[in-house]
C-alpha cells in the first residue's frame, strides 16, 4: 500500500504526494505522531462506546478484577488450597489478575485489527499501526484504574499488616514492566491479526489459547511450587518473569532474576519486530482477502 503525505504548495494549494513503502521494516514514526489526534479519538471511542449503554459504566473496570479475585480466593485459595508464599490471598491474586488482564487484552483486541477495521481501511488512508496502538493505549487506561485499586488494597495491608508484605526498590521498574506487557501483547496481536485475514479459524484459537496461556503463567500459583521440567517450561513463558518481578517488587514474593527480565525484553523485541514485518507486508494486500 502506498503512503500518502500532505505537502504544502507555495501557491496556497494542498497537494497529495503518494510514494511506495521502502521496505517491510519501514515505520514512519513521524507520520504516526502526525496522526496522534486520530489515535486519541480511537482511544476515546474504545473507552466510551464499550460502556456507553451499560448500567454501571466504567465501574466495570474495577468490578471485573474484584469479582475475578474473589472467585480465585474461593476456588484456588480455599478449595484447592494452593499456596501464596505467605502473601495475603487478595493481594496475591489481585496483582496477578491486573497484570494478566492488560497483556491478554492487548493481545486479544489487537488480533482483530484487520477484520474489525476492514471497512475503514478500505476507504481512507492513515498509518495502519495507529489502530492497534490505540488498543494498547486504551488498555493502559483501564490498567491504570485497576492498578489504583491494587494500590489501595496494597497500602491498606502495608499499614494494617506490616509483616505480611515486604515491598522493595524493584517497584521502580514497574513502568518498564508495563512497557514489556504492552509490547508483548501488541507484537502477538499484530502477528495474529495479519494471519486471520486468510485463516479465520485463528480467531477461535486466540480466545481459547489466551485462556490456556494464563495457566502457564503464575497468576493463580507461585513459581516456587513448580519443579522439574514443568518449571523450565513455565519460566520459558516471557510473562512469567514480568509477573514474578511485579509481585517481588510490591509484595516481596516471587522470584526476581535479571536474566529472566533480559530474556523477556529480548523476546518482546523479537516478537514486536516480527509482528511489524508481517503487519506491513499484510496491509498492502489484506483488503483483497479479508
C-alpha positions in Angstrom: 0.0 0.0 0.0 1.3 3.4 -0.9 1.9 6.2 1.6 0.2 9.5 1.1 1.7 12.6 2.7 0.3 16.1 2.6 2.6 18.7 1.2 2.0 22.4 1.2 2.2 24.2 -2.2 3.7 27.7 -2.3 0.6 28.7 -4.3 -1.5 28.0 -1.2 -2.9 24.8 -2.6 -2.6 21.4 -0.9 -1.4 18.5 -3.0 -1.0 14.9 -2.2 2.3 13.0 -2.6 1.9 9.3 -3.0 5.0 7.2 -2.6 5.6 3.4 -2.1 7.0 2.0 1.1 10.7 1.4 1.1 10.5 -2.0 2.8 8.7 -4.2 5.3 10.5 -2.6 8.2 9.7 0.9 7.0 8.0 2.6 10.0 7.3 6.3 9.7 7.2 7.3 13.4 6.9 11.0 12.4 3.8 10.2 10.4 2.3 8.2 13.3 2.9 11.2 15.5 1.2 13.5 13.0 -1.9 11.3 13.4 -1.9 11.5 17.2 -5.3 13.2 17.2 -6.7 10.2 15.3 -5.1 7.9 17.9 -6.6 9.8 20.8 -10.0 9.7 19.1 -9.7 5.9 18.7 -8.8 5.6 22.4 -11.8 7.8 23.4 -14.0 5.6 21.3 -12.7 2.4 22.8 -13.3 3.7 26.3 -16.7 5.4 25.8 -18.5 3.1 23.4 -17.8 -0.1 25.2 -19.7 1.0 28.4 -21.9 3.7 26.9 -25.2 1.8 27.3 -24.3 -0.1 30.4 -25.8 0.5 33.9 -22.5 0.6 35.8 -20.4 2.1 33.1 -16.6 2.4 33.9 -17.3 0.8 37.3 -16.8 -2.5 35.4 -13.1 -1.6 35.2 -12.9 -2.1 38.9 -15.7 -4.6 39.4 -14.2 -7.2 37.0 -10.9 -7.7 38.8 -12.7 -7.7 42.2 -15.0 -10.5 41.1 -12.2 -12.4 39.5 -10.1 -12.1 42.6 -12.9 -13.2 44.8 -13.5 -16.4 42.7 -9.8 -17.2 42.7 -9.7 -16.9 46.5 -12.7 -19.2 46.9 -11.7 -21.8 44.2 -7.9 -21.8 44.3 -7.2 -20.5 47.8 -9.9 -22.1 49.9 -10.9 -25.2 47.9 -7.7 -26.2 46.1 -5.6 -24.9 49.0 -2.9 -23.5 46.6 -0.1 -21.7 48.4 0.6 -18.0 48.0 4.1 -17.9 49.6 2.7 -16.3 52.8 1.2 -13.4 50.9 -2.4 -12.4 51.7 -4.6 -14.1 49.1 -6.4 -10.9 48.0 -3.0 -9.2 47.1 -1.5 -12.3 45.5 -4.4 -12.9 43.2 -5.3 -9.3 42.5 -1.7 -8.5 41.4 -1.8 -11.4 39.0 -5.2 -10.5 37.7 -4.5 -6.9 36.8 -1.1 -7.7 35.1 -2.6 -10.6 33.1 -5.7 -8.6 32.1 -3.6 -5.9 30.5 -1.4 -8.3 28.5 -4.4 -10.5 27.4 -6.5 -7.5 26.4 -3.7 -6.0 24.3 -3.2 -9.4 22.6 -6.9 -10.3 22.1 -8.1 -6.9 20.9 -5.2 -6.0 18.6 -5.6 -9.5 17.0 -8.8 -8.2 15.5 -7.4 -5.1 13.9 -7.8 -6.0 10.2 -11.1 -7.8 10.5 -12.8 -5.2 12.7 -11.5 -2.2 10.6 -11.7 -3.6 7.1 -14.4 -1.1 6.1 -12.4 1.9 7.3 -9.0 0.7 6.0 -10.6 0.3 2.5 -11.9 3.8 2.3 -9.4 6.2 3.9 -5.6 6.3 4.4 -3.9 6.7 7.7 -1.0 4.8 9.3 -2.5 1.4 10.0 -0.4 0.9 13.1 -2.4 3.7 14.7 -5.3 1.3 15.2 -3.6 -1.4 17.2 -1.6 1.2 19.1 -4.9 2.8 20.2 -5.9 -0.5 21.7 -2.7 -0.7 23.7 -3.2 2.9 25.0 -6.9 2.4 25.9 -5.9 -0.8 27.6 -3.3 1.1 29.6 -6.0 3.5 30.9 -8.0 0.5 32.1 -4.9 -1.0 33.7 -4.2 2.4 35.4 -7.7 2.3 37.0 -7.2 -1.3 38.1 -3.7 -0.6 39.3 -5.1 2.2 41.6 -7.4 -0.5 43.1 -4.4 -2.7 43.7 -2.5 0.2 45.3 -5.5 0.9 47.6 -5.5 -2.7 48.9 -1.7 -2.7 49.0 -1.5 0.4 51.1 -4.2 -1.0 53.5 -2.2 -4.2 54.1 1.0 -2.2 54.3 -0.4 -0.1 57.2 -2.5 -2.7 58.9 -0.3 -5.8 58.4 3.2 -4.6 58.0 4.8 -8.1 58.4 2.6 -9.6 55.7 4.2 -8.0 52.7 7.7 -6.7 52.0 7.9 -4.1 49.2 11.3 -3.2 47.9 13.1 -0.9 45.4 12.1 -3.1 42.5 8.8 -1.2 42.5 10.7 1.4 40.5 10.9 -0.8 37.4 7.1 -1.2 37.2 6.8 1.3 34.3 9.3 -0.9 32.4 7.3 -4.0 33.1 4.2 -2.3 31.8 6.0 -1.4 28.7 7.0 -5.0 28.2 3.5 -6.2 28.7 2.1 -3.8 26.2 4.8 -4.5 23.7 4.4 -8.3 24.0 0.6 -8.1 23.7 0.9 -5.7 20.7 3.5 -8.0 19.0 1.5 -11.1 19.3 -1.7 -9.3 18.4 -0.5 -7.8 15.1 1.0 -11.2 14.1 -2.3 -12.9 14.6 -4.4 -10.2 13.0 -2.2 -10.5 9.9 -2.7 -14.3 9.8 -6.5 -14.1 10.4 -7.0 -12.2 7.2 -6.5 -15.6 5.4 -7.1 -18.1 8.2 -10.3 -17.1 10.1 -10.1 -20.2 12.3 -7.3 -18.5 14.3 -9.9 -16.2 15.8 -11.3 -19.1 17.8 -7.8 -20.3 18.6 -6.8 -17.0 20.1 -9.7 -16.8 22.5 -9.1 -20.4 23.7 -5.3 -20.1 23.6 -5.1 -17.0 25.8 -7.2 -18.8 28.4 -4.8 -21.7 28.4 -1.8 -19.5 28.4 -2.9 -18.0 31.7 -2.5 -21.4 33.4 1.1 -21.4 32.0 1.7 -18.1 33.8 2.0 -17.9 37.6 -1.3 -15.9 38.1 -3.0 -18.3 40.4 0.0 -20.1 41.8 3.6 -19.2 42.8 6.5 -20.5 40.8 8.0 -21.9 44.0 5.5 -24.8 43.9 6.6 -25.9 40.4 9.5 -28.2 40.0 11.4 -30.2 37.4 10.8 -29.8 33.6 7.5 -28.2 34.2 9.2 -25.3 36.0 11.6 -24.8 33.0 8.5 -24.7 30.7 6.8 -22.1 33.0 10.0 -20.0 33.1 10.2 -20.1 29.3 7.0 -18.0 29.2 8.1 -14.4 28.9 5.2 -13.2 31.0 6.4 -15.3 34.0 9.4 -13.1 34.7 7.3 -9.9 34.3 4.6 -11.1 36.7 7.1 -12.5 39.2 9.1 -9.3 39.2 5.9 -7.3 39.7 5.0 -9.4 42.7 8.5 -9.3 44.1 8.7 -5.5 44.0 5.3 -4.9 45.7 4.8 -8.0 47.8 8.3 -9.3 48.4 7.1 -12.6 47.0 8.1 -14.3 43.8 11.5 -14.8 42.1 13.5 -11.9 40.7 16.0 -13.0 38.2 17.5 -10.3 36.0 18.3 -13.0 33.4 14.6 -13.5 33.2 13.9 -9.8 32.6 16.6 -9.7 29.9 15.0 -12.8 28.3 11.5 -11.2 28.4 13.0 -8.0 26.9 14.7 -9.8 24.0 11.6 -11.9 23.4 9.4 -8.9 23.3 11.7 -7.0 20.9 11.8 -10.1 18.6 8.0 -10.6 18.6 7.3 -6.9 18.1 9.8 -6.7 15.3 8.4 -9.8 13.6 4.9 -8.5 14.1 5.7 -5.2 12.4 7.3 -7.1 9.5 4.3 -9.3 9.0 1.8 -6.4 9.6 3.5 -4.2 7.0 3.5 -7.0 4.5 -0.1 -7.9 5.1 -1.5 -4.4 5.0 -0.5 -4.0 1.3 -3.0 -6.6 0.1 -5.2 -7.6 3.0 -8.3 -5.8 1.5 -8.3 -8.4 -1.2 -8.6 -11.3 1.2 -10.4 -10.0 4.3 
